[in-house]
Amino acid sequence: MLKPASVAELFAPVAKIGEGHATLGWFVGSTDGGEARVFTRGNDDMGSSAAFYAYPGKDVVVVVLSHAGEKTDDLSWARAVHGRIEEILFAAPAK
């Protein structure tokens, strides 16, 4: 629905963050193993929280919805659960 130039502008870096960079409404980064990911989050404080992570190279999308609030002072339950799911999805195969 968008022209390639519009997509490029949408995902162009506007600010550096710890997990990659912010774009116009999205965050772009990579897993510890180098897998590209595009993500957004909602409300990391008390009450409900959400995490949406897409992995374009794997055709995988992970959505976590929670109403459990914060796991720690700087981590919501939605982000904590997503982190564990990402570890499982991209774990090296057992030999």
N, C-alpha and C positions, 0 to 999 in steps of 0.2 A: 504494500500500500504506500510505502514511502520510496522516494527516489533514492538511489545510492548515495547521493550527496547529502541528503537529509539524514540518512542512517549514520553516515560518517560524522556529521555535526552532532547528532544525538549522543554518540558514544565517544566523542573527543574529550580528552582529559581537561578538567577545569580546576581540580585541586588534588593534591597528594593526600592519601589516607594510609593508615597502617596496613590495610589489606590490598592496596593497589592505588586506584585513583577514582575520584568522583567524576561523574559526567552530568548531563542534564536529567536528573531524576534517577540515575542508576549508579552502581559502583561496578568497576571492572578490576579484576585481579586474577590470581591463579592459586591453585592448591599448593601445598608444600611440595607435591610431586610435579608441579609445572602445568597441570591441567587448567586451561582457561575457564574462568567462571564470570558470569554477569549476575549481579544480585541487588536486592533491595531489602530493607528491613523496616518494620514499623514498631514503634513504641517499645524501647528496651527497658522501660521502667516498670513500676508496679502494674499489676493487672494483666490485661491481654497483651500479647506480643506475637509477631509474625516474622517469618523469614522466607524469602523466595530466592532460590539459587538455581541458575541454569548453567549447564555445562555444554556449550555448543558443539564441542568436538566429540561428545559422547551421546548426543541427543537425549540427555537426562535433565529433568527438572525436579527439584526437591522443594516442597512447600511444607513448612511447619507452622502450625497455629497452636497457641497455648494461652491459657488463662492462669498460669501458675506464677506469674511475676518474675522476680529476679532470683537467679540461682546464687549469685554472688553480687557484690557491689558493682561490678563492671560487666556482668554477663547475665542476659535473660535466659530463661529456660528454653525458649525457641532457638536461640543461637547455640546453646549447649547441646541440645538434641541434634540440631543440624550438624554441628562439629563431629559428633559421633557417627552420624549417617555418612558424612563425607569420608571419615576414616574407613568405614566398612566398604563403601563403594570403590575407593581407590587404593585399597590395601594391595600390596604385592601378593600375587598368587603363591600359595604354599607349594614348596617343591618336594 
